[in-house]
Amino acid sequence: MSRICELTGKGRQVGHNVSHANNKTKRTFLPNLQNVTLISDSLGKGVKLKVSTHGLRSVEHVGGLDNWLLKTSDDDLSLRARRLKREVAKKQALAA
């Protein structure tokens, strides 16, 4: 079970806990991932994705899942999201 956002590519980061005496110990910072069902307007169905809260706010800001997928480069998207992007683009091309 990977801890990576399927839309933004945000993942685990490594850093230090720093005590008052300035002792440093390794730790990991995990993204705040949520399992959400996002509605695709062009496909007319809900899609379950594991998304960070930052990614969820970004999707809402752009105006929905379809707009987010079409405006985002394939490099940041997971394999499932890239397949979904192709489906959305195909549906919108047929509708136009």
SULWO-V34517 format. One line per field, one symbol per residue. phi: phi as a letter, one per 40 degrees, with the letter a starting at -180 (. if undefined). A space follows every 50 residues. Layout:
phi = ???
//
This chain:
phi = .cbbccbbgcbcbbabcbcccgcbbcabbccccbcbbbcccccgacbcbc bccccccccccchhcccccccccccccccccccccccccccccccc
//
